[in-house]
Amino acid sequence: MNEGHDVTALDNFYTGTTANIAPLLQRDGFKFSRHDVAIPFWVQADQTYNLASAASPKDYQAEPIETMKTSFLGCLHALETAKASEGRILQASTSEVYGDPQIHPQPETYWGNVNPFGARSCYDEGKRSAEALIYSYRQMFDVEARVARIFNTYGPRMRADDGRVVSNFIVQALQGQPITIYGDGSQTRSFCYVDDLVEGLMRLMNSNAELATGPVNLGNPNEFTVLELAELVLEMTGSKSRLIFEDLPSDDPKLRQPDIGRAVEELNWRPQVQLREGLQRTIDYFDTHLSAHKPANDTVAVHPDQTDLAHAGL
């Protein structure tokens, strides 16, 4: 919008909220339609960003069939729009295509270690099927397509009950609730601030056609254990919350770290906002948001499955 583009947005608000787009609704050049991308749609567009999908285990495990439909049919309908418009499409994929990886860090050439028959498979396999569909449209129809494999993104405008590790820990710390760690906290994640991710997505979309030969990892390569994250949140919030430990959910990845060599070389992109700075911005957001929306003695329930974070708020 700020660069002068006309933008049409589609969302069914399964995980989103109108408050996130309220400032745009009054601007010229912005159109919005409440629509489920699993249902066919048509938009004349030079560029299509397909960011549709629940990304939190809490949300996609509650609606596994709808998650699969969103991933595959949503991608199919976005591809049809791009093909008919003779435009370009960027598909938001995920680090979850690597499953519980046996190669670390994860390069784009790694095929992954995914359980196709489990609680997380609706999301993991949904995104893998979307990548296969992108590949087929490129081969058969020469559609200009980009695939971003997004790693653990966080930042302001996440829901307080989103169910993923950063929002869970911050909300629990601010409200003085116990911080729940699943497993022993040694599992690792690499947290990318949302502004860095958006910059990476835009660079990938506007990159040269030669880059469309395969997926590109977008994430912060700095790796932290879940326990380290919890301790950092406690330090930064000044919370007296105690840590409690419970069983690790099934198929929860033990390691997660992107190899971003391709993004650095071909997009000249690397994250600029490091974890402490990004957490401070996110803590400030939640501190204001919780104060504005909840009575002083009330709390927000957070979901236990919080060790996975794919592409938040998009």
C-alpha positions in Angstrom: 0.0 0.0 0.0 2.8 2.4 0.9 4.5 1.7 -2.4 1.4 2.7 -4.3 0.0 -0.7 -5.1 -3.7 -1.5 -5.1 -4.3 -4.4 -2.7 -7.2 -6.9 -2.5 -7.2 -9.0 0.7 -9.2 -12.2 1.3 -9.6 -13.7 4.8 -12.2 -15.9 6.5 -10.9 -14.7 10.0 -10.5 -18.2 11.3 -7.3 -17.0 13.1 -7.4 -13.3 12.2 -9.3 -10.3 13.3 -10.7 -7.2 11.6 -8.8 -5.0 14.0 -5.6 -6.0 12.1 -6.8 -4.4 8.9 -9.0 -1.6 10.3 -6.4 1.2 9.4 -6.4 0.0 5.8 -10.2 -0.1 5.3 -10.3 3.7 5.0 -7.5 3.9 2.4 -7.9 4.2 -1.3 -6.7 1.2 -3.3 -7.6 -1.3 -0.6 -10.4 -3.8 -1.1 -11.4 -6.6 1.3 -13.5 -9.7 0.9 -14.4 -12.1 3.7 -13.8 -15.4 1.9 -12.5 -18.9 2.4 -9.8 -19.6 -0.1 -10.8 -23.3 -0.2 -13.8 -22.0 -2.2 -12.9 -20.8 -5.7 -12.3 -17.1 -6.2 -11.2 -14.7 -8.9 -9.0 -11.6 -8.5 -7.1 -9.9 -11.3 -3.7 -9.5 -9.9 -0.1 -9.0 -11.0 1.1 -10.6 -7.7 -0.6 -13.1 -5.4 0.7 -13.8 -1.9 -1.0 -17.0 -0.7 -0.5 -16.7 3.1 -3.7 -18.6 4.0 -3.5 -21.3 6.7 -3.8 -21.7 10.5 -0.2 -22.1 11.7 -0.6 -22.9 15.4 -1.1 -26.5 16.4 -4.0 -25.4 18.6 -5.9 -24.1 15.5 -5.0 -26.6 12.8 -5.5 -29.6 15.1 -9.0 -28.3 15.9 -9.9 -28.3 12.2 -7.6 -30.8 10.5 -9.8 -31.3 7.4 -10.3 -27.6 6.8 -6.5 -27.1 7.2 -5.8 -29.6 4.5 -8.5 -28.0 2.3 -7.0 -24.5 2.9 -3.5 -25.7 2.1 -4.3 -27.6 -1.1 -7.5 -26.1 -2.5 -6.4 -22.6 -1.4 -3.2 -23.0 -3.3 -5.0 -24.4 -6.3 -7.4 -21.5 -6.5 -4.5 -19.0 -6.0 -2.6 -20.7 -8.8 -5.6 -20.5 -11.1 -5.9 -16.7 -10.4 -2.2 -16.2 -11.1 -2.4 -18.3 -14.3 -5.4 -16.5 -15.6 -3.9 -13.1 -14.7 -0.5 -14.0 -16.2 0.8 -12.9 -12.8 3.2 -14.2 -10.2 2.4 -16.1 -7.1 4.3 -16.6 -3.8 3.2 -19.6 -1.7 3.8 -19.5 2.0 5.2 -22.9 2.9 6.7 -23.8 6.3 9.7 -25.3 8.0 7.3 -28.1 9.1 7.9 -29.7 5.7 11.1 -30.9 7.3 9.3 -32.6 10.1 11.5 -33.8 13.0 14.7 -33.3 11.0 17.6 -35.6 10.8 19.8 -33.0 9.1 20.7 -29.8 11.0 20.5 -27.0 10.1 17.9 -27.6 7.4 18.8 -26.7 3.8 16.2 -26.5 1.0 17.6 -29.7 -0.5 16.5 -31.8 2.6 13.4 -33.8 1.9 12.3 -34.0 5.5 11.2 -36.5 8.1 7.5 -36.1 8.3 4.9 -38.4 9.9 1.9 -38.4 7.4 -0.4 -40.1 9.9 -0.4 -38.1 13.1 -1.8 -35.1 14.9 0.4 -32.6 13.0 0.1 -34.2 9.5 -2.8 -32.0 8.4 -0.5 -29.0 8.4 2.8 -30.7 7.5 1.4 -32.7 4.6 -1.0 -29.9 3.6 1.9 -27.6 3.0 3.9 -30.3 1.3 1.0 -31.0 -1.1 0.9 -27.2 -1.9 4.5 -27.2 -2.8 4.0 -30.2 -5.1 1.1 -28.3 -6.8 3.2 -25.2 -7.3 5.9 -27.4 -9.0 3.3 -29.0 -11.3 1.8 -25.6 -12.3 5.3 -24.4 -13.1 6.0 -27.4 -15.2 2.7 -27.6 -17.1 1.6 -23.9 -17.3 4.9 -22.0 -16.8 3.3 -20.1 -13.9 5.8 -17.7 -12.2 5.8 -19.1 -8.7 7.9 -18.6 -5.6 7.9 -20.8 -2.5 9.0 -19.5 0.9 9.6 -22.0 3.7 8.9 -19.9 6.7 10.5 -20.6 10.1 9.1 -19.7 13.5 7.8 -16.1 13.1 6.6 -13.9 15.9 5.7 -10.3 16.7 2.9 -7.9 17.6 -0.7 -8.7 16.6 -0.4 -12.4 17.5 -3.5 -13.5 19.5 -3.0 -13.8 23.2 -4.5 -17.3 23.0 -2.6 -18.1 19.8 -1.1 -21.2 21.4 2.5 -20.8 20.2 5.6 -20.5 22.3 6.4 -16.8 22.1 2.9 -15.6 22.8 2.3 -18.2 25.4 5.4 -17.4 27.4 4.8 -13.6 27.2 1.2 -13.8 28.2 1.9 -16.2 31.1 4.8 -14.1 32.3 2.8 -10.8 32.2 -0.1 -12.4 34.1 2.0 -14.2 36.6 0.9 -17.6 35.5 3.3 -20.6 35.5 5.3 -20.9 32.3 4.6 -24.3 30.9 7.5 -26.0 29.1 6.9 -29.3 27.3 9.7 -31.8 27.5 12.8 -30.7 29.2 13.1 -27.5 27.2 16.1 -28.6 25.2 14.2 -28.6 21.9 15.4 -25.7 19.7 13.7 -23.1 17.6 15.0 -20.1 15.5 12.7 -17.1 16.0 12.3 -14.6 13.1 10.7 -11.2 13.8 7.7 -10.5 11.6 9.1 -7.3 9.9 12.2 -9.3 8.7 9.9 -12.0 7.3 7.8 -9.6 5.4 10.9 -8.0 3.9 12.1 -11.5 2.9 8.7 -12.3 1.3 8.7 -9.1 -0.7 12.2 -9.6 -1.9 11.4 -13.2 -3.0 8.3 -12.1 -4.8 10.2 -9.4 -6.7 13.3 -11.5 -7.4 14.5 -12.6 -10.8 12.8 -15.5 -12.5 15.8 -17.7 -12.1 15.1 -17.9 -8.4 11.8 -19.8 -9.1 13.6 -23.1 -9.4 12.7 -24.2 -5.8 11.8 -23.3 -2.3 13.7 -20.6 -0.2 14.1 -20.8 3.5 13.2 -17.6 5.3 14.0 -17.5 9.0 16.5 -16.4 11.6 19.4 -18.8 11.8 20.1 -18.0 15.5 19.0 -21.0 17.4 17.7 -21.1 21.0 16.3 -23.8 23.3 12.8 -23.4 24.5 14.2 -23.1 28.1 16.5 -20.3 27.0 13.5 -18.5 25.6 11.5 -18.9 28.8 14.3 -17.6 30.9 14.8 -14.6 28.6 11.0 -13.7 28.7 11.1 -13.9 32.6 14.1 -11.6 32.6 12.7 -9.1 30.2 9.2 -8.9 31.8 10.5 -9.0 35.4 7.9 -11.8 36.1 8.0 -14.0 39.1 6.3 -16.8 37.2 7.7 -20.3 37.9 8.6 -22.8 35.3 6.7 -26.1 35.1 7.5 -29.1 32.9 5.1 -31.5 31.2 5.2 -34.2 28.6 6.3 -33.3 25.0 3.5 -33.5 22.4 3.8 -36.3 19.8 5.9 -35.5 16.7 7.1 -32.2 18.1 10.4 -31.4 16.3 13.5 -31.5 18.5 15.5 -29.2 16.3 14.7 -26.3 14.1 17.3 -24.0 12.4 17.2 -22.7 8.8 20.1 -22.7 6.4 19.5 -19.3 4.8 22.5 -19.4 2.5 20.2 -19.2 -0.6 18.3 -16.2 0.7 21.5 -14.4 1.6 23.1 -15.1 -1.8 20.2 -14.6 -4.1 18.0 -12.1 -2.2 20.7 -10.3 -0.3 18.4 -10.9 2.8 19.2 -11.8 6.3 17.2 -10.9 9.5 18.0 -7.6 11.1 16.0 -7.8 14.3 17.5 -10.1 16.9 15.6 -11.9 19.6 15.9 -9.5 22.5 14.8 -6.5 20.4 11.9 -8.4 18.8 10.8 -9.8 22.1 10.7 -6.3 23.7 8.5 -5.0 20.9 6.2 -8.1 21.3 6.1 -7.8 25.1 5.2 -4.1 24.8 2.4 -5.0 22.4 0.9 -7.7 24.7 1.3 -5.5 27.8 -0.8 -2.8 26.2 -3.2 -5.2 24.5 -3.9 -7.2 27.7 -4.4 -4.0 29.8 -6.8 -2.6 27.2 -8.9 -5.8 26.8 -8.9 -7.6 30.1 -10.0 -6.6 33.6 -7.0 -6.4 36.0 -7.9 -9.7 37.8 -8.8 -11.6 34.6 -6.4 -13.9 32.6 -6.2 -15.2 29.1 -6.1 -19.0 28.7 -3.2 -20.2 26.6 -2.9 -23.5 24.9 -0.4 -26.2 26.0 1.0 -27.1 22.5 3.3 -24.1 22.3 6.7 -25.4 21.1 6.0 -24.9 17.4 5.7 -21.5 15.6 5.5 -21.3 11.8 4.1 -18.1 10.2 2.3 -15.9 12.7 -0.3 -13.3 12.1 -0.3 -13.8 8.3 
